Amino acid sequence: MKKSELRELYQMMFPDYPDIVTVAQLQRMLGISRHLAYDLINKGSIFGLKIGNAFKIPKVSVINYVMERQGEGNVG
């Protein structure tokens, strides 16, 4: 994906969320369970950095995940 495309998507997708999101925010963004959110992070499907007891997820990682899954028909 080109930087210009990513920049456009970044402005359009999830505009109400900060640049770094929590697992709870990830759940709301994708409409998934807490269990699936942790599975996606632990499998490396979505990059998450563990800081203390919590994961911090760059919003761009969520956007990349959604765009890669486009056309596959499911999130899991």
PDB file with SEQRES, HELIX, SHEET and CRYST1 records, atoms N, CA, C and O in Angstrom:
SEQRES   1 A   76  MET LYS LYS SER GLU LEU ARG GLU LEU TYR GLN MET MET          
SEQRES   2 A   76  PHE PRO ASP TYR PRO ASP ILE VAL THR VAL ALA GLN LEU          
SEQRES   3 A   76  GLN ARG MET LEU GLY ILE SER ARG HIS LEU ALA TYR ASP          
SEQRES   4 A   76  LEU ILE ASN LYS GLY SER ILE PHE GLY LEU LYS ILE GLY          
SEQRES   5 A   76  ASN ALA PHE LYS ILE PRO LYS VAL SER VAL ILE ASN TYR          
SEQRES   6 A   76  VAL MET GLU ARG GLN GLY GLU GLY ASN VAL GLY                  
HELIX    1 AA1 LYS A    3  MET A   12  1                                  10    
HELIX    2 AA2 VAL A   23  LEU A   30  1                                   8    
HELIX    3 AA3 ARG A   34  LYS A   43  1                                  10    
HELIX    4 AA4 LYS A   59  ARG A   69  1                                  11    
SHEET    1 AA1 3 ILE A  20  VAL A  21  0                                        
SHEET    2 AA1 3 ALA A  54  PRO A  58 -1                                        
SHEET    3 AA1 3 LEU A  49  ILE A  51 -1                                        
CRYST1    1.000    1.000    1.000  90.00  90.00  90.00 P 1           1          
ATOM      1  N   MET A   1       0.846  -1.171   0.000  1.00  0.00           N  
ATOM      2  CA  MET A   1       0.000   0.000   0.000  1.00  0.00           C  
ATOM      3  C   MET A   1       0.898   1.242   0.000  1.00  0.00           C  
ATOM      4  O   MET A   1       1.846   1.336   0.779  1.00  0.00           O  
ATOM      5  N   LYS A   2       0.587   2.176  -0.874  1.00  0.00           N  
ATOM      6  CA  LYS A   2       1.372   3.400  -0.972  1.00  0.00           C  
ATOM      7  C   LYS A   2       1.110   4.305   0.231  1.00  0.00           C  
ATOM      8  O   LYS A   2       0.059   4.225   0.866  1.00  0.00           O  
ATOM      9  N   LYS A   3       2.075   5.158   0.528  1.00  0.00           N  
ATOM     10  CA  LYS A   3       1.919   6.076   1.661  1.00  0.00           C  
ATOM     11  C   LYS A   3       0.727   7.009   1.463  1.00  0.00           C  
ATOM     12  O   LYS A   3       0.015   7.316   2.420  1.00  0.00           O  
ATOM     13  N   SER A   4       0.503   7.464   0.228  1.00  0.00           N  
ATOM     14  CA  SER A   4      -0.615   8.373  -0.031  1.00  0.00           C  
ATOM     15  C   SER A   4      -1.951   7.668   0.209  1.00  0.00           C  
ATOM     16  O   SER A   4      -2.882   8.267   0.746  1.00  0.00           O  
ATOM     17  N   GLU A   5      -2.045   6.398  -0.188  1.00  0.00           N  
ATOM     18  CA  GLU A   5      -3.264   5.625   0.059  1.00  0.00           C  
ATOM     19  C   GLU A   5      -3.484   5.435   1.553  1.00  0.00           C  
ATOM     20  O   GLU A   5      -4.599   5.588   2.052  1.00  0.00           O  
ATOM     21  N   LEU A   6      -2.415   5.103   2.257  1.00  0.00           N  
ATOM     22  CA  LEU A   6      -2.507   4.902   3.693  1.00  0.00           C  
ATOM     23  C   LEU A   6      -2.928   6.194   4.396  1.00  0.00           C  
ATOM     24  O   LEU A   6      -3.734   6.162   5.325  1.00  0.00           O  
ATOM     25  N   ARG A   7      -2.391   7.311   3.960  1.00  0.00           N  
ATOM     26  CA  ARG A   7      -2.738   8.601   4.549  1.00  0.00           C  
ATOM     27  C   ARG A   7      -4.233   8.894   4.364  1.00  0.00           C  
ATOM     28  O   ARG A   7      -4.894   9.366   5.288  1.00  0.00           O  
ATOM     29  N   GLU A   8      -4.756   8.613   3.174  1.00  0.00           N  
ATOM     30  CA  GLU A   8      -6.185   8.824   2.914  1.00  0.00           C  
ATOM     31  C   GLU A   8      -7.037   7.919   3.797  1.00  0.00           C  
ATOM     32  O   GLU A   8      -8.008   8.368   4.405  1.00  0.00           O  
ATOM     33  N   LEU A   9      -6.668   6.647   3.864  1.00  0.00           N  
ATOM     34  CA  LEU A   9      -7.414   5.711   4.697  1.00  0.00           C  
ATOM     35  C   LEU A   9      -7.368   6.116   6.162  1.00  0.00           C  
ATOM     36  O   LEU A   9      -8.360   5.994   6.881  1.00  0.00           O  
ATOM     37  N   TYR A  10      -6.209   6.599   6.596  1.00  0.00           N  
ATOM     38  CA  TYR A  10      -6.031   6.997   7.988  1.00  0.00           C  
ATOM     39  C   TYR A  10      -6.990   8.119   8.360  1.00  0.00           C  
ATOM     40  O   TYR A  10      -7.509   8.161   9.475  1.00  0.00           O  
ATOM     41  N   GLN A  11      -7.222   9.027   7.418  1.00  0.00           N  
ATOM     42  CA  GLN A  11      -8.122  10.146   7.678  1.00  0.00           C  
ATOM     43  C   GLN A  11      -9.588   9.723   7.606  1.00  0.00           C  
ATOM     44  O   GLN A  11     -10.438  10.319   8.269  1.00  0.00           O  
ATOM     45  N   MET A  12      -9.891   8.694   6.804  1.00  0.00           N  
ATOM     46  CA  MET A  12     -11.278   8.264   6.619  1.00  0.00           C  
ATOM     47  C   MET A  12     -11.731   7.225   7.639  1.00  0.00           C  
ATOM     48  O   MET A  12     -12.863   7.280   8.121  1.00  0.00           O  
ATOM     49  N   MET A  13     -10.865   6.289   7.967  1.00  0.00           N  
ATOM     50  CA  MET A  13     -11.263   5.177   8.819  1.00  0.00           C  
ATOM     51  C   MET A  13     -11.024   5.489  10.303  1.00  0.00           C  
ATOM     52  O   MET A  13      -9.953   5.960  10.686  1.00  0.00           O  
ATOM     53  N   PHE A  14     -12.008   5.226  11.100  1.00  0.00           N  
ATOM     54  CA  PHE A  14     -11.919   5.379  12.554  1.00  0.00           C  
ATOM     55  C   PHE A  14     -11.448   6.773  12.973  1.00  0.00           C  
ATOM     56  O   PHE A  14     -10.536   6.889  13.791  1.00  0.00           O  
ATOM     57  N   PRO A  15     -12.051   7.832  12.429  1.00  0.00           N  
ATOM     58  CA  PRO A  15     -11.580   9.185  12.758  1.00  0.00           C  
ATOM     59  C   PRO A  15     -11.794   9.574  14.222  1.00  0.00           C  
ATOM     60  O   PRO A  15     -11.135  10.487  14.718  1.00  0.00           O  
ATOM     61  N   ASP A  16     -12.699   8.896  14.912  1.00  0.00           N  
ATOM     62  CA  ASP A  16     -12.992   9.241  16.303  1.00  0.00           C  
ATOM     63  C   ASP A  16     -12.068   8.548  17.300  1.00  0.00           C  
ATOM     64  O   ASP A  16     -12.222   8.714  18.510  1.00  0.00           O  
ATOM     65  N   TYR A  17     -11.117   7.781  16.800  1.00  0.00           N  
ATOM     66  CA  TYR A  17     -10.206   7.055  17.684  1.00  0.00           C  
ATOM     67  C   TYR A  17      -8.818   7.689  17.648  1.00  0.00           C  
ATOM     68  O   TYR A  17      -8.409   8.245  16.629  1.00  0.00           O  
ATOM     69  N   PRO A  18      -8.093   7.604  18.771  1.00  0.00           N  
ATOM     70  CA  PRO A  18      -6.729   8.165  18.812  1.00  0.00           C  
ATOM     71  C   PRO A  18      -5.755   7.326  17.982  1.00  0.00           C  
ATOM     72  O   PRO A  18      -6.107   6.255  17.489  1.00  0.00           O  
ATOM     73  N   ASP A  19      -4.541   7.822  17.837  1.00  0.00           N  
ATOM     74  CA  ASP A  19      -3.516   7.136  17.048  1.00  0.00           C  
ATOM     75  C   ASP A  19      -3.098   5.804  17.673  1.00  0.00           C  
ATOM     76  O   ASP A  19      -2.716   4.875  16.962  1.00  0.00           O  
ATOM     77  N   ILE A  20      -3.171   5.715  18.979  1.00  0.00           N  
ATOM     78  CA  ILE A  20      -2.858   4.492  19.718  1.00  0.00           C  
ATOM     79  C   ILE A  20      -4.124   4.094  20.474  1.00  0.00           C  
ATOM     80  O   ILE A  20      -4.671   4.889  21.238  1.00  0.00           O  
ATOM     81  N   VAL A  21      -4.584   2.867  20.261  1.00  0.00           N  
ATOM     82  CA  VAL A  21      -5.833   2.439  20.885  1.00  0.00           C  
ATOM     83  C   VAL A  21      -5.595   1.300  21.874  1.00  0.00           C  
ATOM     84  O   VAL A  21      -4.559   0.635  21.853  1.00  0.00           O  
ATOM     85  N   THR A  22      -6.574   1.100  22.729  1.00  0.00           N  
ATOM     86  CA  THR A  22      -6.542   0.016  23.713  1.00  0.00           C  
ATOM     87  C   THR A  22      -7.273  -1.196  23.147  1.00  0.00           C  
ATOM     88  O   THR A  22      -7.875  -1.116  22.076  1.00  0.00           O  
ATOM     89  N   VAL A  23      -7.221  -2.302  23.854  1.00  0.00           N  
ATOM     90  CA  VAL A  23      -7.934  -3.505  23.427  1.00  0.00           C  
ATOM     91  C   VAL A  23      -9.439  -3.234  23.405  1.00  0.00           C  
ATOM     92  O   VAL A  23     -10.127  -3.683  22.488  1.00  0.00           O  
ATOM     93  N   ALA A  24      -9.956  -2.516  24.386  1.00  0.00           N  
ATOM     94  CA  ALA A  24     -11.387  -2.196  24.413  1.00  0.00           C  
ATOM     95  C   ALA A  24     -11.785  -1.370  23.187  1.00  0.00           C  
ATOM     96  O   ALA A  24     -12.838  -1.605  22.595  1.00  0.00           O  
ATOM     97  N   GLN A  25     -10.946  -0.408  22.808  1.00  0.00           N  
ATOM     98  CA  GLN A  25     -11.228   0.388  21.620  1.00  0.00           C  
ATOM     99  C   GLN A  25     -11.144  -0.464  20.358  1.00  0.00           C  
ATOM    100  O   GLN A  25     -11.955  -0.307  19.446  1.00  0.00           O  
ATOM    101  N   LEU A  26     -10.163  -1.365  20.305  1.00  0.00           N  
ATOM    102  CA  LEU A  26     -10.044  -2.286  19.175  1.00  0.00           C  
ATOM    103  C   LEU A  26     -11.319  -3.109  19.027  1.00  0.00           C  
ATOM    104  O   LEU A  26     -11.810  -3.311  17.917  1.00  0.00           O  
ATOM    105  N   GLN A  27     -11.849  -3.578  20.143  1.00  0.00           N  
ATOM    106  CA  GLN A  27     -13.095  -4.348  20.130  1.00  0.00           C  
ATOM    107  C   GLN A  27     -14.217  -3.544  19.479  1.00  0.00           C  
ATOM    108  O   GLN A  27     -14.940  -4.054  18.623  1.00  0.00           O  
ATOM    109  N   ARG A  28     -14.356  -2.289  19.889  1.00  0.00           N  
ATOM    110  CA  ARG A  28     -15.413  -1.442  19.339  1.00  0.00           C  
ATOM    111  C   ARG A  28     -15.169  -1.130  17.860  1.00  0.00           C  
ATOM    112  O   ARG A  28     -16.110  -1.099  17.067  1.00  0.00           O  
ATOM    113  N   MET A  29     -13.916  -0.902  17.494  1.00  0.00           N  
ATOM    114  CA  MET A  29     -13.590  -0.584  16.103  1.00  0.00           C  
ATOM    115  C   MET A  29     -13.991  -1.714  15.160  1.00  0.00           C  
ATOM    116  O   MET A  29     -14.523  -1.472  14.077  1.00  0.00           O  
ATOM    117  N   LEU A  30     -13.729  -2.945  15.580  1.00  0.00           N  
ATOM    118  CA  LEU A  30     -13.979  -4.095  14.714  1.00  0.00           C  
ATOM    119  C   LEU A  30     -15.256  -4.853  15.057  1.00  0.00           C  
ATOM    120  O   LEU A  30     -15.662  -5.753  14.322  1.00  0.00           O  
ATOM    121  N   GLY A  31     -15.887  -4.493  16.168  1.00  0.00           N  
ATOM    122  CA  GLY A  31     -17.106  -5.193  16.576  1.00  0.00           C  
ATOM    123  C   GLY A  31     -16.835  -6.646  16.929  1.00  0.00           C  
ATOM    124  O   GLY A  31     -17.567  -7.547  16.518  1.00  0.00           O  
ATOM    125  N   ILE A  32     -15.771  -6.862  17.697  1.00  0.00           N  
ATOM    126  CA  ILE A  32     -15.353  -8.219  18.047  1.00  0.00           C  
ATOM    127  C   ILE A  32     -15.311  -8.389  19.564  1.00  0.00           C  
ATOM    128  O   ILE A  32     -15.375  -7.420  20.320  1.00  0.00           O  
ATOM    129  N   SER A  33     -15.202  -9.648  19.984  1.00  0.00           N  
ATOM    130  CA  SER A  33     -15.128  -9.944  21.418  1.00  0.00           C  
ATOM    131  C   SER A  33     -13.729  -9.646  21.953  1.00  0.00           C  
ATOM    132  O   SER A  33     -12.770  -9.495  21.196  1.00  0.00           O  
ATOM    133  N   ARG A  34     -13.645  -9.569  23.253  1.00  0.00           N  
ATOM    134  CA  ARG A  34     -12.358  -9.361  23.918  1.00  0.00           C  
ATOM    135  C   ARG A  34     -11.413 -10.524  23.609  1.00  0.00           C  
ATOM    136  O   ARG A  34     -10.226 -10.326  23.349  1.00  0.00           O  
ATOM    137  N   HIS A  35     -11.959 -11.731  23.644  1.00  0.00           N  
ATOM    138  CA  HIS A  35     -11.166 -12.928  23.372  1.00  0.00           C  
ATOM    139  C   HIS A  35     -10.564 -12.880  21.964  1.00  0.00           C  
ATOM    140  O   HIS A  35      -9.377 -13.159  21.794  1.00  0.00           O  
ATOM    141  N   LEU A  36     -11.361 -12.533  20.960  1.00  0.00           N  
ATOM    142  CA  LEU A  36     -10.862 -12.458  19.588  1.00  0.00           C  
ATOM    143  C   LEU A  36      -9.842 -11.336  19.439  1.00  0.00           C  
ATOM    144  O   LEU A  36      -8.865 -11.485  18.706  1.00  0.00           O  
ATOM    145  N   ALA A  37     -10.054 -10.223  20.120  1.00  0.00           N  
ATOM    146  CA  ALA A  37      -9.092  -9.114  20.056  1.00  0.00           C  
ATOM    147  C   ALA A  37      -7.720  -9.577  20.549  1.00  0.00           C  
ATOM    148  O   ALA A  37      -6.705  -9.303  19.909  1.00  0.00           O  
ATOM    149  N   TYR A  38      -7.689 -10.273  21.678  1.00  0.00           N  
ATOM    150  CA  TYR A  38      -6.416 -10.773  22.192  1.00  0.00           C  
ATOM    151  C   TYR A  38      -5.820 -11.848  21.278  1.00  0.00           C  
ATOM    152  O   TYR A  38      -4.602 -11.919  21.114  1.00  0.00           O  
ATOM    153  N   ASP A  39      -6.671 -12.676  20.688  1.00  0.00           N  
ATOM    154  CA  ASP A  39      -6.172 -13.683  19.744  1.00  0.00           C  
ATOM    155  C   ASP A  39      -5.487 -13.014  18.548  1.00  0.00           C  
ATOM    156  O   ASP A  39      -4.410 -13.442  18.134  1.00  0.00           O  
ATOM    157  N   LEU A  40      -6.098 -11.977  17.999  1.00  0.00           N  
ATOM    158  CA  LEU A  40      -5.516 -11.279  16.848  1.00  0.00           C  
ATOM    159  C   LEU A  40      -4.166 -10.664  17.199  1.00  0.00           C  
ATOM    160  O   LEU A  40      -3.235 -10.691  16.394  1.00  0.00           O  
ATOM    161  N   ILE A  41      -4.066 -10.113  18.398  1.00  0.00           N  
ATOM    162  CA  ILE A  41      -2.801  -9.513  18.836  1.00  0.00           C  
ATOM    163  C   ILE A  41      -1.750 -10.602  19.080  1.00  0.00           C  
ATOM    164  O   ILE A  41      -0.614 -10.492  18.618  1.00  0.00           O  
ATOM    165  N   ASN A  42      -2.138 -11.644  19.805  1.00  0.00           N  
ATOM    166  CA  ASN A  42      -1.183 -12.705  20.146  1.00  0.00           C  
ATOM    167  C   ASN A  42      -0.696 -13.481  18.928  1.00  0.00           C  
ATOM    168  O   ASN A  42       0.439 -13.956  18.917  1.00  0.00           O  
ATOM    169  N   LYS A  43      -1.544 -13.618  17.891  1.00  0.00           N  
ATOM    170  CA  LYS A  43      -1.137 -14.305  16.667  1.00  0.00           C  
ATOM    171  C   LYS A  43      -0.324 -13.394  15.746  1.00  0.00           C  
ATOM    172  O   LYS A  43       0.273 -13.862  14.777  1.00  0.00           O  
ATOM    173  N   GLY A  44      -0.301 -12.093  16.048  1.00  0.00           N  
ATOM    174  CA  GLY A  44       0.435 -11.164  15.213  1.00  0.00           C  
ATOM    175  C   GLY A  44      -0.356 -10.621  14.039  1.00  0.00           C  
ATOM    176  O   GLY A  44       0.205  -9.939  13.182  1.00  0.00           O  
ATOM    177  N   SER A  45      -1.654 -10.912  13.982  1.00  0.00           N  
ATOM    178  CA  SER A  45      -2.492 -10.378  12.908  1.00  0.00           C  
ATOM    179  C   SER A  45      -2.629  -8.869  13.024  1.00  0.00           C  
ATOM    180  O   SER A  45      -2.704  -8.158  12.022  1.00  0.00           O  
ATOM    181  N   ILE A  46      -2.662  -8.397  14.256  1.00  0.00           N  
ATOM    182  CA  ILE A  46      -2.669  -6.963  14.550  1.00  0.00           C  
ATOM    183  C   ILE A  46      -1.526  -6.710  15.514  1.00  0.00           C  
ATOM    184  O   ILE A  46      -1.412  -7.386  16.537  1.00  0.00           O  
ATOM    185  N   PHE A  47      -0.683  -5.750  15.196  1.00  0.00           N  
ATOM    186  CA  PHE A  47       0.454  -5.448  16.055  1.00  0.00           C  
ATOM    187  C   PHE A  47      -0.021  -4.741  17.318  1.00  0.00           C  
ATOM    188  O   PHE A  47      -0.782  -3.775  17.256  1.00  0.00           O  
ATOM    189  N   GLY A  48       0.434  -5.233  18.453  1.00  0.00           N  
ATOM    190  CA  GLY A  48       0.154  -4.598  19.720  1.00  0.00           C  
ATOM    191  C   GLY A  48       1.394  -4.641  20.588  1.00  0.00           C  
ATOM    192  O   GLY A  48       2.070  -5.668  20.657  1.00  0.00           O  
ATOM    193  N   LEU A  49       1.694  -3.557  21.240  1.00  0.00           N  
ATOM    194  CA  LEU A  49       2.863  -3.462  22.105  1.00  0.00           C  
ATOM    195  C   LEU A  49       2.391  -3.522  23.549  1.00  0.00           C  
ATOM    196  O   LEU A  49       1.555  -2.720  23.967  1.00  0.00           O  
ATOM    197  N   LYS A  50       2.922  -4.463  24.308  1.00  0.00           N  
ATOM    198  CA  LYS A  50       2.519  -4.580  25.703  1.00  0.00           C  
ATOM    199  C   LYS A  50       3.345  -3.619  26.544  1.00  0.00           C  
ATOM    200  O   LYS A  50       4.573  -3.684  26.572  1.00  0.00           O  
ATOM    201  N   ILE A  51       2.644  -2.733  27.222  1.00  0.00           N  
ATOM    202  CA  ILE A  51       3.272  -1.770  28.118  1.00  0.00           C  
ATOM    203  C   ILE A  51       2.642  -1.987  29.489  1.00  0.00           C  
ATOM    204  O   ILE A  51       1.462  -1.704  29.696  1.00  0.00           O  
ATOM    205  N   GLY A  52       3.438  -2.488  30.410  1.00  0.00           N  
ATOM    206  CA  GLY A  52       2.893  -2.838  31.724  1.00  0.00           C  
ATOM    207  C   GLY A  52       1.941  -4.012  31.556  1.00  0.00           C  
ATOM    208  O   GLY A  52       2.322  -5.059  31.033  1.00  0.00           O  
ATOM    209  N   ASN A  53       0.705  -3.836  32.000  1.00  0.00           N  
ATOM    210  CA  ASN A  53      -0.301  -4.894  31.895  1.00  0.00           C  
ATOM    211  C   ASN A  53      -1.216  -4.729  30.693  1.00  0.00           C  
ATOM    212  O   ASN A  53      -2.111  -5.549  30.489  1.00  0.00           O  
ATOM    213  N   ALA A  54      -1.014  -3.692  29.895  1.00  0.00           N  
ATOM    214  CA  ALA A  54      -1.952  -3.383  28.823  1.00  0.00           C  
ATOM    215  C   ALA A  54      -1.278  -3.367  27.458  1.00  0.00           C  
ATOM    216  O   ALA A  54      -0.102  -3.026  27.330  1.00  0.00           O  
ATOM    217  N   PHE A  55      -2.048  -3.743  26.442  1.00  0.00           N  
ATOM    218  CA  PHE A  55      -1.581  -3.630  25.071  1.00  0.00           C  
ATOM    219  C   PHE A  55      -1.943  -2.260  24.521  1.00  0.00           C  
ATOM    220  O   PHE A  55      -3.024  -1.736  24.789  1.00  0.00           O  
ATOM    221  N   LYS A  56      -1.038  -1.693  23.759  1.00  0.00           N  
ATOM    222  CA  LYS A  56      -1.278  -0.454  23.020  1.00  0.00           C  
ATOM    223  C   LYS A  56      -1.156  -0.809  21.547  1.00  0.00           C  
ATOM    224  O   LYS A  56      -0.162  -1.401  21.126  1.00  0.00           O  
ATOM    225  N   ILE A  57      -2.163  -0.451  20.769  1.00  0.00           N  
ATOM    226  CA  ILE A  57      -2.236  -0.851  19.372  1.00  0.00           C  
ATOM    227  C   ILE A  57      -2.255   0.391  18.481  1.00  0.00           C  
ATOM    228  O   ILE A  57      -3.145   1.229  18.618  1.00  0.00           O  
ATOM    229  N   PRO A  58      -1.287   0.522  17.572  1.00  0.00           N  
ATOM    230  CA  PRO A  58      -1.320   1.647  16.638  1.00  0.00           C  
ATOM    231  C   PRO A  58      -2.547   1.531  15.726  1.00  0.00           C  
ATOM    232  O   PRO A  58      -2.828   0.462  15.183  1.00  0.00           O  
ATOM    233  N   LYS A  59      -3.263   2.626  15.567  1.00  0.00           N  
ATOM    234  CA  LYS A  59      -4.458   2.622  14.724  1.00  0.00           C  
ATOM    235  C   LYS A  59      -4.117   2.182  13.302  1.00  0.00           C  
ATOM    236  O   LYS A  59      -4.933   1.540  12.641  1.00  0.00           O  
ATOM    237  N   VAL A  60      -2.939   2.515  12.837  1.00  0.00           N  
ATOM    238  CA  VAL A  60      -2.530   2.120  11.491  1.00  0.00           C  
ATOM    239  C   VAL A  60      -2.476   0.599  11.359  1.00  0.00           C  
ATOM    240  O   VAL A  60      -2.715   0.073  10.272  1.00  0.00           O  
ATOM    241  N   SER A  61      -2.168  -0.119  12.439  1.00  0.00           N  
ATOM    242  CA  SER A  61      -2.161  -1.585  12.406  1.00  0.00           C  
ATOM    243  C   SER A  61      -3.568  -2.130  12.202  1.00  0.00           C  
ATOM    244  O   SER A  61      -3.765  -3.121  11.499  1.00  0.00           O  
ATOM    245  N   VAL A  62      -4.534  -1.477  12.816  1.00  0.00           N  
ATOM    246  CA  VAL A  62      -5.934  -1.890  12.653  1.00  0.00           C  
ATOM    247  C   VAL A  62      -6.373  -1.638  11.212  1.00  0.00           C  
ATOM    248  O   VAL A  62      -7.025  -2.486  10.603  1.00  0.00           O  
ATOM    249  N   ILE A  63      -6.023  -0.492  10.675  1.00  0.00           N  
ATOM    250  CA  ILE A  63      -6.382  -0.162   9.295  1.00  0.00           C  
ATOM    251  C   ILE A  63      -5.739  -1.159   8.329  1.00  0.00           C  
ATOM    252  O   ILE A  63      -6.401  -1.647   7.413  1.00  0.00           O  
ATOM    253  N   ASN A  64      -4.466  -1.460   8.526  1.00  0.00           N  
ATOM    254  CA  ASN A  64      -3.791  -2.446   7.665  1.00  0.00           C  
ATOM    255  C   ASN A  64      -4.488  -3.798   7.742  1.00  0.00           C  
ATOM    256  O   ASN A  64      -4.676  -4.459   6.721  1.00  0.00           O  
ATOM    257  N   TYR A  65      -4.866  -4.209   8.930  1.00  0.00           N  
ATOM    258  CA  TYR A  65      -5.548  -5.490   9.107  1.00  0.00           C  
ATOM    259  C   TYR A  65      -6.863  -5.504   8.337  1.00  0.00           C  
ATOM    260  O   TYR A  65      -7.161  -6.469   7.632  1.00  0.00           O  
ATOM    261  N   VAL A  66      -7.643  -4.451   8.467  1.00  0.00           N  
ATOM    262  CA  VAL A  66      -8.931  -4.379   7.782  1.00  0.00           C  
ATOM    263  C   VAL A  66      -8.731  -4.422   6.268  1.00  0.00           C  
ATOM    264  O   VAL A  66      -9.456  -5.126   5.564  1.00  0.00           O  
ATOM    265  N   MET A  67      -7.765  -3.683   5.776  1.00  0.00           N  
ATOM    266  CA  MET A  67      -7.535  -3.636   4.331  1.00  0.00           C  
ATOM    267  C   MET A  67      -7.021  -4.976   3.797  1.00  0.00           C  
ATOM    268  O   MET A  67      -7.373  -5.367   2.684  1.00  0.00           O  
ATOM    269  N   GLU A  68      -6.203  -5.678   4.566  1.00  0.00           N  
ATOM    270  CA  GLU A  68      -5.718  -6.992   4.145  1.00  0.00           C  
ATOM    271  C   GLU A  68      -6.849  -8.011   4.111  1.00  0.00           C  
ATOM    272  O   GLU A  68      -6.855  -8.912   3.273  1.00  0.00           O  
ATOM    273  N   ARG A  69      -7.796  -7.868   5.015  1.00  0.00           N  
ATOM    274  CA  ARG A  69      -8.908  -8.812   5.124  1.00  0.00           C  
ATOM    275  C   ARG A  69     -10.038  -8.479   4.174  1.00  0.00           C  
ATOM    276  O   ARG A  69     -10.973  -9.267   4.034  1.00  0.00           O  
ATOM    277  N   GLN A  70      -9.976  -7.341   3.524  1.00  0.00           N  
ATOM    278  CA  GLN A  70     -11.029  -6.914   2.613  1.00  0.00           C  
ATOM    279  C   GLN A  70     -11.267  -7.996   1.557  1.00  0.00           C  
ATOM    280  O   GLN A  70     -10.334  -8.456   0.900  1.00  0.00           O  
ATOM    281  N   GLY A  71     -12.500  -8.380   1.412  1.00  0.00           N  
ATOM    282  CA  GLY A  71     -12.835  -9.389   0.419  1.00  0.00           C  
ATOM    283  C   GLY A  71     -12.807 -10.810   0.925  1.00  0.00           C  
ATOM    284  O   GLY A  71     -13.289 -11.716   0.244  1.00  0.00           O  
ATOM    285  N   GLU A  72     -12.248 -11.031   2.117  1.00  0.00           N  
ATOM    286  CA  GLU A  72     -12.203 -12.381   2.656  1.00  0.00           C  
ATOM    287  C   GLU A  72     -13.524 -12.763   3.325  1.00  0.00           C  
ATOM    288  O   GLU A  72     -13.830 -13.946   3.473  1.00  0.00           O  
ATOM    289  N   GLY A  73     -14.303 -11.762   3.729  1.00  0.00           N  
ATOM    290  CA  GLY A  73     -15.630 -12.034   4.266  1.00  0.00           C  
ATOM    291  C   GLY A  73     -15.747 -12.224   5.757  1.00  0.00           C  
ATOM    292  O   GLY A  73     -16.860 -12.257   6.281  1.00  0.00           O  
ATOM    293  N   ASN A  74     -14.616 -12.354   6.473  1.00  0.00           N  
ATOM    294  CA  ASN A  74     -14.718 -12.497   7.929  1.00  0.00           C  
ATOM    295  C   ASN A  74     -13.535 -11.837   8.611  1.00  0.00           C  
ATOM    296  O   ASN A  74     -12.520 -11.536   7.984  1.00  0.00           O  
ATOM    297  N   VAL A  75     -13.689 -11.619   9.912  1.00  0.00           N  
ATOM    298  CA  VAL A  75     -12.657 -10.919  10.665  1.00  0.00           C  
ATOM    299  C   VAL A  75     -11.695 -11.890  11.326  1.00  0.00           C  
ATOM    300  O   VAL A  75     -10.504 -11.585  11.394  1.00  0.00           O  
ATOM    301  N   GLY A  76     -12.135 -13.037  11.816  1.00  0.00           N  
ATOM    302  CA  GLY A  76     -11.317 -13.955  12.604  1.00  0.00           C  
ATOM    303  C   GLY A  76     -10.243 -14.586  11.899  1.00  0.00           C  
ATOM    304  O   GLY A  76      -9.501 -15.376  12.483  1.00  0.00           O  
TER     305      GLY A  76                                                      
END                                                                             
